[in-house]
Structure formats: structure tokens, C-alpha cells
Amino acid sequence: MTKILLLSDNHSYLDDRILYYAQQADEIWHAGDFGIDVAEKLQSIKPLKGVYGNIDNQQIRNAYPEFSTFFCENVKVLMLHIGGYPGKYTSLAKQQILALQPQLFISGHSHILKVQFDSKNNLLHINPGACGNIGWHKTRTMIRFVIDGAEVKDLEVIELGNR
């Protein structure tokens, strides 16, 4: 059983509530637009997997890929910052979903919290919203969940307050 904290779109903002939840996770996953100070702080707390976002500088782009695919226990994961969502995936997301056939697709960018099962591609799509204080979102959010073997479960939306 692996406890995951999933966040996106910090835009270099990190507060004590995010750090509190990060300490409770086994792994932290970041779907891009984090900023170098955020990446360094998070990876000092727990193992960090991530992808770069459109606002991330060259230092982040050198450390994290545009998209990442990996297994967490028995779940194949694809992570991409600008990925869209079921029925409206970006061309890169469509290409990678078809080629890699993940069970879990993580994206960020939109600042819109969304959890949706994609029956066409037989995968769960998660966008944790935005946990930073820049953007048009009103409430800062992130998600935690558990991967237990081949099962994604115990998904919880964490509201961090107003932007």
C-alpha cells in the first residue's frame, strides 16, 4: 500500500498545510508548474515524482520530464502537465495514452479539480486542481489517495482555503 499526495500548479507557492500533508504521504507526485524552491523542499520531505509545467524554468525542465510513465505497485501511471481530460485530451496525451495504456492518467495546468473515469481508454483521470495562490481558481486544492496492488482507492480532495 502506497499513500500518494498529488499536487499541481503551486507557481512557487508552498505553505505549512501542504507540508503537513506531504509528511503523511509515502510519495509526492507533482503535475507541473511547481517552481524550483517548491521542488527542492518537497523532495527533501518524501520521494518526489513530477513533470515540468509551462511556467517552469530550465532548471526544473532539466530535472523533470515533459511526461512520465511509471508503475506504482501494479498501477501504470502516465503524468503530463497539459493533458486535457477525457474526450478532450491534448494530442500528446492522446498519443501517450494509446501507446502506453495507463490505468491512471494525471494532469494539471487547468487549475480545475477533476476526477473522472475514462471508459473509452479504461483509465482513471485525475487533475488535483491548483494548490498555489496564482491563477483564476478560487479554492486551492490537492488530492491524496492510496494505491494498493492494482487498486486506486481512498481518494480524498483536500481544500487548502482561498487563493
N, C-alpha and C positions, 0 to 999 in steps of 0.2 A: 504494500500500500504506500502510495506516494502522495503527499499533500502539496498541491500546487497553488501558488499565488500568481495570478495573471493580471498584468497591468499594461497600460499603453498611454502614450501622449502625456507624459509628465511635462514636457517642454522645459526641462531643467528644474522643475519644482519637486521638492520632496519634503514631506512633513513627518512629524512623530507618529501619526496614525498609520501611515504607510509602513514605516519602520517597525511598528508594533506587529502588524500582520506579517511582515516579511520574516520576522524572527520565529513565527509559528509554523512557517512552511518548511517543507523539505527542499523544494526547488522554487526559484522565482523565474517566471517567463515574462519577457517584455516584448510587446508587439510594435516597438519603434517609437521614434520621437522622444527619446529619453534625455539626451544631453550627457556629456562626459562625466560630470560630477555625480549624477544620479547612477550611472552605470557603475562607477567605481565604488560608491557607497553600498549599492545593492550586492555587488559581488563580494564585498567584504563580510556580508552577513550570511549568505547562503549561495549555493551554486546558481549561476545566472545563465539562462539561455535567452537569446534575443536576436532581433533583426533590426537593421537600421531603418529609420524613417526619413521622410523627405526633408525634415529640418535638421537632421543630424549632420554634424561636421565630418571632415575627413578622418579624424581620429576614431570616431565611432564606426565609420564605414570600413576602416581598416581592421577593426576588432570584431565586427558583426557582419554577417552576410545580408544580401537583399532578401533572400528567403532561406528557410532552414527546414530540413526534414530530419526527423529523429524518432526513435521509439522511446516511450516512457512505459515501462513494463511491457505489456502486449499491445499497446495502442500506438499506431503510426500517426505522427503529428506532422502537419505542414503549417509553417508560420510565415506570414508575409504582411508587411505593413499596409500597403494599399492593395487590398484583395477584393473589395466589394462584399457581396453576400449572396445567398442562394437566389438564382435567377438573374442576378446582376453582377456576376464576377468580372473582374478585370481580365484582359486577355492573358496576362501572365498567370493569374490564379487559375483560370480555366485550363491552361496548358499543363501546369504543375499538378492540378487535381487529377486530370486524365492520365498523366504519366505515372504519378506516384500512388494514386488511390489511397489517400489517407483516411483514417476513421475520424480524425479531429482536425479541423481547419481553423486556425487562429489568425485574425487580422485586427488592425487598429485603424488609424487615420480619420475615420468619420466622426469621432467623438460620440458616436451613438452606441449605447449599450444594446447588444443584440445577441440572443442565444436562439438558434434555430436549427432544426434538423432538416437536412437536405436529402430528401428521399431519392431524388434522381441520381445523386452521387454517393448515396449511403454513407453520409458523414454528418457529424455534428459541427456546426459553425458557431464560434464564439468570438465576439468583439466585446472587450471589457469596458468600452467607453473611454473616458479620459480621466486620469487622476491628477492632472495638473491644473494650474489656475489661468491658463491662456486658452482661448477658444470660445466658441459660442455655446457650449454646453452650460447648463445651469447648475447641475449637481455633479460633483466629482465621484467617479465610481471605479471599482476594480472587482475582480471575481476570484474566489477561491473554490477549489474543488479537489476531489480525490480521484486518483486513478488506481484501481485495484484489479490487477490482472488485465483483462480486456474490457473492463467496465469503467466508464466515466460516471462518477456519482457525487452526491452530496454537494452539488453546485450551490454556491451562495453569493449573492450580489452584496457587495459592501459599499454603502454610501458614506462618503467622506465629508459631506457637507457641501455648502455652496461654493462655487468658484470664486 
